Amino acid sequence: MGQIISYMWRWIRPKKKIEKPKNDDHQTNYQPINSVDEPENSHYIINISDHASSTAENVGNHDHDVDLVPSTTDIVVDLGSEYQEVVNKKKRKKKTKKPDQVDLFISKLVTEKSVATSTPSHVPSNVKKIGQYTSSQKILLVGEGDFSFSACLAMAFGNAANITATSLNSYAFLVTNYGSFIANWTELVNRGSMVLHDVNATNMSKHPVLGSMVFDRIIFNFPHAGRFGHSETELRAHQKLIRGFFRNAKKMIEKDGEIHITSKSNGFYLEWDIPKIGSDHNLCLIEEIKFRPSKYPGYNTKYGFGGDRDFDSNPSKTYKFGLSLK
Ligand SMILES: C[S@@+](CC[C@H](N)C(=O)[O-])C[C@H]1O[C@@H](n2cnc3c(N)ncnc32)[C@H](O)[C@@H]1O
């Protein structure tokens, strides 16, 4: 009988109303459900271990990357269907969220990134590229050693009629001093390049053949006046060579062309101050980048001035100058 009465009392007793936590409750154990944007649920998790530090978390407040399953120290309180109805009503009233500053910033970043990484469609697929150079550029090389740099470009381009490669040294000097010269010369000539000798970079604009030509790139790799000391006298000799080169190259470059000097980027070589010599000639330093010989397979930097010794090109930089900034 007692069991029957107890059973009936559970059915007829007034139901306890579970109230939404009051605002100041979050000072102790609760945080209110702060937004109707959160996933539908009507549970609060009170973390026992957090009790002392007066924090509690709403399931819906969890970051979506965080596991939403309550831990063993959590008590899950069912707020009941009435509270859920209040939440649903709020949800129906919800306005469309306007993008805030952060949203706009992220969307701008995404747009810029997709522009920056997209492949330019204007580069024709038949243009060959090696290091800083392409087969679509008219290229003049001056002060070549064994011609291994120009031969490397020529091989990369296949057809190398866009290359004019020159040396200060005579053909006879090159044959005598450089073991690879004939092979490099043959590569160039077979691929349609023009090869000229006895070309002085400090008066080349008056050269009978070169004087009437205009280039997209004029390159002098590791210019050196052939004076091997680090005194003021040698410094002035190297600077004089660079000045003469700039003076002439300026007259032989396309309006949007570039004059490149690659030189060592340490010790005495920095005293040459190539950027300053460029600016003295009203040239704009477009950029200076680390030179990586490994990008030019087969290239042997030569000492010059007799013998087949290699020149230690590490560390070095390419200074790129233009008639104006692009
Ligand atoms: C350190 S070697 C570099 C050679 C070559 N560019 C290379 O990277 O292997 C310096 C070169 O500058 C050249 N040179 C010196 N004075 C020159 C000038 N007035 N005109 C053209 N070349 C010059 C020399 O003939 C020598 O080959």
The ligand as an ORCA input file, in Angstrom:
! r2SCAN-3c Opt
* xyz 0 1
  C      86.453     37.960    -61.162
  S      86.429     37.870    -62.903
  C      84.787     37.302    -63.199
  C      84.641     36.653    -64.529
  C      83.260     36.216    -64.919
  N      82.348     37.330    -64.968
  C      82.766     35.164    -64.001
  O      81.795     35.421    -63.294
  O      83.312     34.065    -64.001
  C      86.426     39.560    -63.419
  C      86.296     39.745    -64.896
  O      86.131     41.129    -65.168
  C      86.620     41.325    -66.457
  N      86.880     42.764    -66.690
  C      87.735     43.551    -66.043
  N      87.714     44.799    -66.572
  C      86.800     44.782    -67.557
  C      86.319     45.755    -68.462
  N      86.769     47.016    -68.473
  N      85.374     45.382    -69.344
  C      84.899     44.121    -69.357
  N      85.328     43.175    -68.535
  C      86.269     43.498    -67.628
  C      87.874     40.494    -66.501
  O      88.224     40.172    -67.831
  C      87.468     39.270    -65.697
  O      87.102     38.235    -66.540
*
